[in-house]
Amino acid sequence: MQKIKTKLRQLRYRAKNELFTLQHVVTIALAIVFVWWTASAINALNRNWTLQQRLGERQVEKMRLELEVDTLKLEQEYLQSEEYQEYMARVKQNRMAEGETMVILPKNSEEAKNKYKNTAPETHKKSNFELWLDFWFS
């Protein structure tokens, strides 16, 4: 029992005089503050990066919407123009301008539709070797 008490006293003495000195306590406190400050800085950087990404996405979306609004304004101006109204009157109501003669053609027959369908010349597909020969010797 005496040995245990002696060991405990020695351990307490060592802890008091070797481990928990002012220099060790200050060093540990500084290490804790440094770790806390580093973690806070990393957290702030991460939050700022995320916010920057969101801002970039929103700016791109804003530019896209502005472009869409401009396109719709131009389309609205076109639809209100006289040229478009005249074009639609010609297409939808078969109207014509003064001095024009309207010619109504009959619908194409099946023979006329198929006349030029298969007139593409057949091409010989060259092998890879032939393509290389053409490349090097032509």
Secondary structure, DSSP 8 states (H G I E B T S, - for coil): -HHHHHHHHHHHHHIIIIIS-HHHHHHHHHHHHHHHHHHHHHHHHHHHHHHHHHHHHHHHHHHHHHHHHHHHHHHHHHHHSHHHHHHHHHHHH----TT----------HHHHHTTTT-S-------HHHHHHHHHH-
